[in-house]
Amino acid sequence: MYFTLSIATIALVCAMTCPLSSAELSPATVERALDAGRWNPTADDTEKRERLPSDFVQELVSSYPADTRSIGLLSLALGAGKWGVDGDMSGVADPAGDNWQGPTRASGKHLMSYLVGGVGLPHLDKAPLATFIDYIVSEHGDIGPTSERSRMTQLASSLRKGKTYDQIKSDATFRKWMLHGLRSKDAQQWVLNYWLDTYWEPAYAASGGDVRLALVVARIWNTKPRLGQCAADRARKAGNNIQVALDAYVDCPGGKQEYKNRRWGWMKRPVVLFDAYSRQSAN
């Protein structure tokens, strides 16, 4: 018996099961992202108001479509993390109504996040957080003694069995390992590539290669893959597909009305910037 799977179905399955791909961000791109987030090897979870340099945003837009991966950072940093943009933004209205400012401590996400909300820029939780713990224990086992490594392995197992970040965030060993893990550049690079592989790549595929739509859908996919798939399916059939995807974030199964006020404006930021810098490149 033969089965035919749609591209969208394959993308959804891959989001939940596929390992990291071999295609990774270039070291230069990683450096620029980390610099924008004011990361350094002694950083702590204290940053706020992060902003991507406008020339870096323009560089990511200009690299597309030759590079279909790196532009996904706009969805992660601006759409999910609520980062702003630093530079001359005159003539480009901020859809979030915040003059392209970055997030407060509580309102956004940060490279060194581990005390509130989740871990790292994507606020990793549940199984993705367990996978990150596996990486840290494997690659940075010298953070603590054998007893602590065992504790971290136990915590990863508990996350895979249903526990959440909020249930383990006060554990002293967890906090120590997440702090020191996130202070490692390779771990930060791992987090960025993990997000792109797990959320951006399947969202881009489900959007039929429509990068503007994918910049919105990837943020929805980050909330729930099936919610992202629902948004992509509806949007591909519509004229004003960006607004349809945003509406689906509220109306599809698993969506919430609160997403409209809390997230829509920031989710539009990558699309507005893509359009603005694409026009500049064409002129």
Summary of the structure (lengths in Angstrom):
residues: 283
radius of gyration: 18.5
end to end distance: 53.6
largest distance: 60.5
contacts: 955
relative contact order: 0.15
helix: 60%
strand: 3%
